[in-house]
Amino acid sequence: MYHPTIFFDPGFTLAVMVGWVLNLGGAALLLIAALWYSFAGEWRRGRSAPGAFRALIVLGLIAWLGGLLWQFVGYFGTGTLSW
């Protein structure tokens, strides 16, 4: 019986690869926040950070962790990974 490559399976793509893209997007948002923090001058020294900066951190963290969770659920759901 022929089994195609798993990356061509639409179920695997939806179950795992979407989480991978979400994970990379969250990492990119966190890197942008790190750059913003390194270039910020005045609010970094004692004043509280702007709300947009804090929202960017929270959004990046949620996207990164959500993508990681999506991948784990997808791997176990498709049977690709098991204990």
Stockholm file with secondary structure:
# STOCKHOLM 1.0

chainA/1-83         MYHPTIFFDPGFTLAVMVGWVLNLGGAALLLIAALWYSFAGEWRRGRSAPGAFRALIVLGLIAWLGGLLWQFVGYFGTGTLSW
#=GR chainA/1-83 SS CCCCCGGGCHHHIIIIIHHHHHHHHHHHHHHHHHHHHHHCCSTTTTSCCCHHHHHHHHHHHHHHHHHHHHHHHHHHHHTSSCC
#=GC SS_cons        CCCCCGGGCHHHIIIIIHHHHHHHHHHHHHHHHHHHHHHCCSTTTTSCCCHHHHHHHHHHHHHHHHHHHHHHHHHHHHTSSCC
//
